[in-house]
Amino acid sequence: MTARIIGFAAFALCCAPMAVAAAEPDGRADWLLRGGTVYPGAGEPFIGDVAIDGDRILAAAPALEAGGAQVIDATGLIVAPGFIDPHTHLSDQLASDQPDARLVTGFLMQGVTTAFIGNDGGGALDTGAVLARYRERPVGINYATYVGFGEVRRAVLGDAARAPDVAELAQMRALVAAAMCEGALGLSTGLFYAPQSFATTQEVADVAAAAGRRGGFYDTHLRDESSYSIGLLASVAEALAIGQQAELPVHLAHIKALGVDVHGQAGALIAFVEQAQAAGQRVTADQYPWSASGTSLAAALVPRWAMDGGRSAMLARFDDTAQRARLHSEMAENLRRRGGAASLLITEGPDAGRRLSEIAAAAQTDPVTAALATIRRADVAVASFNQTEGDIRAFMARPWVMTGSDASAGHPRAYGSFARKYAEYVRTNPALSLREFIYRSSTLAARTFGLAGRGELVAGAYADIVVFDPARFAARADYGAPTLLAAGVDTVFVNGALAVERGALTGRAAGRGLPRTPPAGTCP
């Protein structure tokens, strides 16, 4: 079913609005979405209308009389807040020289209207410039950004596996404070990745405190989602301890139990988090609905000690006969915990679409030797099949777990996470109700991270809206064709601008940078 634009007329409110508007309606609207099943985010769904005036929602109610507004017939369709993705790797795409790339088509065609960038410790230090860039280079979606611990640490210590001295620690804290005062959401970390993995818990907490004092969040790719170092549950405990010491809420990125050694630990992790929540700590998480994670081949297999000093130092260790046996042995163990060579699918470069097991067989060598040869050429991206359906569903069922994509090149999650979650886990093999899916894909993120006026269809909110066909909304992307656009999204508004019309892009780039305002008195 497709929404149709059916005409113009004058707008008049026949029913009380669902929330207090920022200003009283003046009797006119630019757009009226008529007759859809409206899921406002937190409230009860209803069959009715949504009126848009400029970049705001004028009203959302069971029946609105209209004239003067351009009317879109949404009968039989779902009208929901634009989805919010709290974990992506879209920084380069949003900063691209290519206007088509900056539209972020894969997101718009799923109804995603806001994304967070700078995750996993990768957030740029020049936060103010990043957030203002959309004014010169228009983007298709809204975005907020973290400042990244990896970028902070690298700016001060490079890629070295050492602790900062007192002056260096102060410098790191000052970089975070400056970014927070320019509008960063908080501090993101990727403690699994070098050089962030070289930091102690205390170092991270000391740096994170600069974000905590300015109202920020601690978003973390755990030090270990598996059994690489301290283990999954110990890594969660570390994240909670950092949040407590630095006095800021904790958000667990792409929550999972990765690898054969920790399959089935979702229940224990959930219990651990909910015990902390019961004690008053603010803890949330996001999750993508895929059994494969996405990373690089080196990150998946090469031990962190071999990465001390960066890529050139790592490659030198590959040639060091004194270290070769240890390197090979530890890489073999990392391959085992991820499920073996057949579990790693190369997603970029000349070997894209081939499993590591296939590459090794073709070269008549063992998988670790094949991996080393591949990494020498380039540290390619991989899809790593390492999760169980039971764990995925257990995490998804928790009310504090929101939808995310961890969007990165070569993985279908960049083009289909929200659509797949609906099609697979709401419609086909239910783990969530439709209302729960919409709430956890929009309102939960907006409320958790304080995105004022986002994530709800209420009077006065920004007009970020998705209209989709409940019978057709589904991912088309898969591991063999990761860039296929999702099906079933009919209409998308971003800040009141029509970005998708009757299932096709309009080319409107109406996204905005969304700075977070620090508490009064915490910035110069």
C-alpha positions in Angstrom: 0.0 0.0 0.0 1.3 3.5 -0.9 0.3 6.8 0.7 -1.1 9.2 -1.8 -0.9 13.0 -1.8 -4.6 13.9 -2.4 -4.9 17.7 -2.2 -5.0 20.9 -0.2 -7.5 22.5 2.2 -7.7 24.8 5.4 -6.6 23.2 8.7 -8.7 23.2 11.9 -8.3 21.2 15.0 -11.4 19.2 15.9 -9.9 17.3 18.9 -7.6 18.4 21.7 -3.9 17.8 20.9 -2.1 14.9 22.6 0.5 17.3 24.2 0.9 20.9 24.8 2.3 22.6 21.7 5.2 25.0 21.7 2.7 27.6 20.4 -1.0 27.6 19.9 -2.0 26.4 16.4 -2.6 29.2 14.1 -5.2 27.2 12.0 -2.8 26.3 9.2 -0.5 23.4 8.4 1.8 22.6 5.5 1.1 18.8 5.6 -1.5 16.5 6.9 -0.9 12.8 7.2 -4.4 11.4 7.2 -6.0 8.1 8.3 -2.9 6.1 9.4 -2.4 4.1 12.5 -0.4 6.6 14.6 2.1 5.3 17.1 3.1 8.5 19.0 6.0 6.9 20.7 5.1 6.6 24.3 1.3 6.9 24.2 -1.4 4.6 22.9 -1.7 4.1 19.1 -4.8 5.4 17.4 -6.1 5.7 13.9 -5.9 9.4 13.0 -4.0 12.3 11.6 -0.7 14.2 12.1 -0.4 17.8 11.0 2.9 19.4 10.2 3.7 23.2 10.2 7.2 24.1 9.2 9.6 21.9 11.0 7.2 21.0 13.8 4.2 18.8 14.5 1.2 21.0 14.9 -1.1 18.3 16.2 -1.6 14.5 16.3 -5.2 13.4 17.0 -7.9 10.9 15.9 -9.5 13.4 13.6 -8.3 16.7 12.2 -10.2 18.7 9.7 -8.0 20.2 7.0 -7.9 22.6 4.2 -4.8 24.4 3.0 -2.5 21.6 4.0 -1.1 19.2 1.5 -2.7 15.9 2.4 -1.1 12.5 2.3 -3.4 9.5 2.6 -1.8 7.1 5.1 -4.8 4.7 5.4 -3.6 1.2 6.2 -0.1 2.4 7.0 1.9 2.9 10.2 2.8 6.5 11.2 5.6 6.6 13.7 8.4 8.9 15.0 11.4 8.9 12.8 13.8 6.2 14.0 16.9 7.1 16.0 20.1 5.0 15.7 22.4 5.5 18.7 25.4 3.7 17.2 26.7 4.2 13.7 29.9 4.7 11.7 28.6 7.3 9.4 31.1 10.1 10.0 32.8 9.9 6.7 29.5 9.6 4.8 28.0 12.6 6.5 31.2 14.6 5.7 31.5 13.4 2.1 32.1 15.7 -0.9 29.3 13.8 -2.6 25.8 15.1 -1.9 24.2 11.7 -2.7 26.4 10.1 0.0 25.4 12.7 2.5 21.7 11.9 2.0 22.4 8.5 3.8 19.9 6.8 1.6 20.1 3.4 3.4 18.9 5.1 6.5 16.2 7.2 5.0 14.7 4.2 3.3 14.3 2.5 6.7 12.8 5.6 8.3 15.9 6.5 10.3 16.0 10.3 10.7 18.6 10.7 13.4 22.0 8.9 14.0 24.8 9.1 16.5 28.3 9.2 15.2 31.8 9.1 16.9 31.1 5.7 18.5 33.7 3.1 19.6 36.1 5.8 20.6 36.3 7.3 17.1 34.6 10.6 17.6 36.6 13.6 16.2 38.0 16.2 18.6 36.6 19.2 16.7 33.1 18.6 17.8 31.8 22.1 17.1 33.0 21.9 13.5 31.5 18.5 13.0 28.1 19.6 14.3 28.1 22.8 12.2 29.2 21.1 9.0 25.7 20.4 7.8 25.2 24.2 7.2 27.8 24.1 4.4 27.3 20.4 3.3 23.6 19.5 3.7 22.8 16.1 5.0 19.8 13.8 4.8 19.5 13.0 8.5 20.0 14.6 11.9 23.1 13.6 13.8 24.7 13.9 17.2 28.3 13.0 18.0 30.5 11.7 20.8 34.1 12.7 21.4 36.2 9.5 21.1 38.6 8.2 23.7 40.6 6.7 20.9 41.1 10.0 19.2 41.8 11.7 22.6 44.4 9.1 23.6 46.0 9.0 20.1 46.3 12.8 20.1 48.3 12.7 23.3 50.1 9.3 23.4 50.0 8.1 19.8 49.6 4.3 19.4 51.9 3.5 22.3 51.0 0.8 24.9 51.8 3.0 28.0 50.1 5.0 30.7 49.9 8.8 30.5 51.8 10.8 33.0 50.0 13.4 35.1 50.4 16.2 32.5 49.3 13.9 29.7 46.2 12.8 31.6 45.3 16.4 32.2 45.7 17.1 28.5 43.3 14.2 27.7 40.8 15.5 30.1 41.0 19.0 28.7 40.3 17.7 25.2 37.2 15.9 26.4 36.0 19.0 28.3 36.5 21.2 25.2 34.5 18.8 23.1 31.7 18.6 25.6 31.5 22.4 25.7 31.2 22.3 21.9 28.2 20.0 22.1 29.4 16.4 22.3 27.0 13.8 23.8 29.7 12.4 26.0 32.7 10.1 25.7 32.7 7.0 23.6 35.2 4.2 24.0 36.3 1.1 22.1 38.4 -0.6 24.7 38.5 -3.8 22.6 40.6 -1.9 20.0 44.2 -0.7 20.2 45.4 1.8 21.3 42.4 2.2 23.6 42.9 -1.4 24.9 46.2 -0.2 26.4 44.3 2.1 28.9 43.6 1.0 32.4 40.2 1.2 33.9 41.3 4.1 36.1 42.7 6.1 33.1 39.4 5.7 31.3 37.4 6.8 34.4 39.6 9.8 35.0 39.1 11.0 31.4 35.4 10.1 31.4 34.9 12.3 34.5 35.5 15.4 32.3 32.4 14.3 30.3 30.4 13.4 33.5 30.9 16.8 35.0 29.3 18.4 31.9 26.2 16.2 31.7 27.6 13.6 29.2 27.2 9.9 28.7 29.6 7.0 28.7 29.1 5.0 25.5 31.3 1.9 25.4 32.3 -0.9 23.1 33.3 -3.2 26.0 36.9 -4.2 26.5 35.8 -7.8 25.9 32.5 -9.1 24.5 33.9 -12.6 24.5 36.9 -14.3 26.2 39.8 -12.4 24.7 41.0 -10.8 27.9 39.0 -10.1 31.0 35.8 -11.7 29.7 32.3 -10.5 28.9 30.9 -10.1 32.4 34.0 -8.6 33.8 33.9 -6.0 31.0 30.4 -5.1 31.9 31.5 -4.7 35.5 34.3 -2.4 34.3 31.9 -0.3 32.3 29.6 0.1 35.3 32.5 1.0 37.6 33.7 3.7 35.2 30.2 5.1 35.1 30.0 5.2 38.9 33.4 6.7 39.4 33.0 9.3 36.6 29.4 10.0 37.6 27.7 9.6 34.2 25.2 7.2 32.7 26.5 4.1 30.9 25.4 2.9 27.5 26.6 -0.5 26.3 27.1 -0.5 22.6 25.9 -3.3 20.4 25.2 -5.6 23.3 26.0 -9.2 22.6 27.7 -12.5 23.7 30.4 -12.9 21.1 31.9 -16.3 20.4 31.6 -19.9 21.5 33.0 -19.4 25.0 30.3 -17.0 26.0 27.2 -18.2 24.2 24.3 -18.4 26.6 25.6 -15.7 28.9 23.0 -13.2 28.0 20.9 -14.0 31.0 23.8 -13.5 33.4 24.7 -10.2 31.7 21.1 -9.0 31.9 20.8 -9.9 35.6 24.0 -8.0 36.3 22.8 -4.8 34.5 19.4 -4.9 36.1 20.9 -5.3 39.5 22.8 -2.1 38.9 19.7 -0.4 37.6 17.8 -1.5 40.7 20.6 0.2 42.8 20.0 3.4 41.0 22.6 3.4 38.2 21.5 4.6 34.7 22.4 1.8 32.2 21.1 1.3 28.7 22.2 -0.6 25.6 21.6 -0.8 21.9 21.5 -3.9 19.7 21.5 -4.8 16.0 19.4 -7.8 14.9 22.1 -9.8 13.1 24.1 -12.9 14.2 27.3 -11.5 12.6 29.2 -8.6 14.0 31.4 -6.4 11.8 35.0 -5.6 12.5 38.4 -5.8 10.7 40.3 -9.0 10.2 43.2 -7.7 12.4 40.9 -6.6 15.2 39.2 -10.1 15.1 42.4 -12.1 15.2 45.7 -10.2 15.9 46.5 -10.0 19.7 46.7 -6.5 21.0 50.4 -6.8 22.1 51.3 -7.1 18.4 49.6 -3.8 17.7 51.7 -1.7 20.0 53.0 1.2 18.0 50.5 1.0 15.1 50.3 -0.8 11.8 54.0 -0.6 10.8 55.1 -2.0 14.1 52.5 -4.8 13.8 53.7 -5.8 10.3 57.3 -5.8 11.6 56.2 -8.3 14.2 54.7 -10.5 11.5 58.3 -10.9 10.2 60.0 -11.4 13.6 60.9 -15.1 13.8 61.2 -14.8 17.6 57.6 -13.8 17.9 56.1 -15.8 15.0 55.1 -18.9 17.0 53.4 -16.9 19.7 51.6 -14.8 17.2 50.4 -17.8 15.2 49.2 -19.6 18.3 47.3 -16.7 19.7 45.7 -15.9 16.4 44.6 -19.5 16.1 43.0 -19.2 19.5 41.2 -16.0 18.6 39.9 -17.8 15.4 38.6 -20.7 17.5 36.7 -18.4 19.9 35.0 -16.7 17.0 33.9 -20.0 15.6 36.6 -21.0 13.1 37.7 -19.8 9.6 34.3 -20.4 8.0 32.7 -17.9 10.4 34.7 -15.0 9.0 33.3 -13.5 5.7 35.5 -10.9 4.0 33.4 -7.9 3.0 35.7 -5.6 1.1 38.7 -5.8 -1.2 39.5 -8.4 -3.9 38.4 -11.3 -1.5 35.0 -9.7 -0.7 32.3 -12.4 -0.5 34.7 -15.2 0.4 35.2 -16.9 3.8 38.6 -17.1 5.4 38.3 -20.9 5.1 37.9 -20.6 1.3 40.8 -18.2 1.0 43.0 -20.6 3.0 41.9 -23.6 0.9 42.6 -21.8 -2.4 46.1 -20.9 -1.2 46.6 -24.4 0.2 47.6 -23.1 3.6 46.2 -22.8 7.1 43.7 -20.1 8.0 46.0 -18.1 10.2 48.7 -17.9 7.5 46.0 -16.9 5.0 44.8 -14.2 7.4 48.3 -12.8 7.9 48.8 -12.6 4.2 45.5 -10.8 3.8 46.3 -8.3 6.6 49.7 -7.5 5.0 47.8 -6.2 1.9 45.1 -4.4 3.9 43.2 -4.8 7.1 39.9 -5.7 5.4 36.5 -5.6 7.0 34.8 -8.9 7.9 31.4 -10.1 9.0 32.0 -12.4 11.9 29.3 -14.9 12.6 29.6 -15.3 16.4 26.2 -15.0 18.1 23.3 -17.3 18.9 19.6 -16.6 18.3 18.8 -17.3 21.9 21.1 -14.6 23.2 19.9 -12.1 20.5 16.3 -12.6 21.6 17.1 -12.4 25.3 18.8 -9.0 24.9 16.1 -7.7 22.6 13.3 -8.5 25.1 14.7 -6.1 27.7 13.0 -2.7 27.9 16.4 -0.9 28.2 17.8 -2.2 24.9 17.1 0.1 22.0 17.5 -0.6 18.3 20.9 0.3 16.7 22.8 -0.6 13.5 26.5 -0.2 14.2 26.3 0.8 10.5 29.6 0.1 8.7 30.6 -0.6 5.1 30.1 -4.2 3.8 27.6 -5.4 6.4 23.9 -5.4 5.7 23.2 -3.9 9.1 23.9 -0.5 7.5 21.0 -0.9 5.1 18.6 -3.1 6.9 18.8 -3.2 10.7 15.6 -1.4 11.6 13.7 -3.1 8.7 15.0 -6.5 9.6 14.1 -6.1 13.3 10.6 -5.3 12.4 10.1 -8.0 9.8 11.9 -10.8 11.7 11.2 -10.0 15.3 7.8 -8.3 15.2 6.0 -9.8 12.2 7.5 -13.2 11.5 8.9 -14.7 14.7 7.7 -12.2 17.3 10.0 -11.1 20.2 8.4 -7.6 20.4 5.1 -6.0 19.8 4.9 -3.3 17.1 4.5 -0.7 19.8 7.6 -2.0 21.6 9.6 -1.9 18.4 8.6 1.6 17.6 9.3 2.8 21.2 12.7 1.2 21.3 13.6 2.4 17.8 12.7 6.1 18.6 11.4 7.3 21.9 13.7 5.3 24.1 16.8 6.8 22.5 15.4 10.3 22.5 14.4 10.2 26.2 17.6 8.4 27.3 19.9 10.9 25.6 17.8 14.0 26.1 17.0 14.7 22.4 14.4 17.4 23.2 11.5 17.4 20.7 12.6 14.1 19.0 11.2 10.6 19.1 7.5 11.4 19.6 4.6 12.4 17.5 3.2 15.1 19.8 2.3 18.8 19.2 5.5 20.9 19.3 7.9 18.1 18.5 10.1 18.2 15.5 8.5 16.6 12.4 10.7 13.6 12.1 8.2 11.0 10.8 8.2 7.6 9.1 5.2 6.1 7.4 5.6 2.4 6.5 3.5 -0.5 5.2 3.2 -3.1 8.0 2.9 -5.9 5.4 5.9 -4.9 3.4 8.5 -3.3 5.7 11.5 -5.5 5.6 15.2 -5.6 4.9 16.4 -6.6 1.4 20.1 -6.4 2.2 21.9 -9.6 3.2 25.5 -10.7 3.5 25.7 -11.4 -0.2 24.1 -8.1 -1.2 24.7 -5.7 1.7 23.6 -2.5 0.0 20.1 -3.3 -1.1 17.6 -0.7 0.1 14.8 -1.8 2.5 11.3 -2.2 1.3 8.0 -0.9 2.6 8.8 2.7 3.7 6.4 5.0 2.0 7.0 8.5 3.4 9.7 10.1 5.6 9.8 13.6 6.9 13.0 15.1 8.4 12.5 18.4 10.3 9.2 18.8 8.3 10.9 18.4 4.9 9.6 15.5 2.7 12.6 13.3 2.2 10.9 10.1 0.9 7.7 10.3 -1.1 5.7 7.3 -2.2 8.8 5.1 -1.6 11.3 7.3 -3.5 13.9 9.8 -2.4 13.0 13.4 -3.0 16.6 14.6 -2.7 15.8 16.9 0.2 18.7 17.2 2.6 17.1 18.6 5.7 19.1 17.0 8.5 20.8 19.0 11.2 23.6 18.7 13.7 22.3 18.2 17.2 24.6 19.7 19.9 24.0 18.7 23.5 23.9 21.7 25.9 26.1 21.2 29.0 24.7 22.3 32.4 25.1 25.9 33.2 28.4 26.8 34.8 30.3 23.8 33.5 31.9 25.5 30.5 33.7 28.8 30.0 
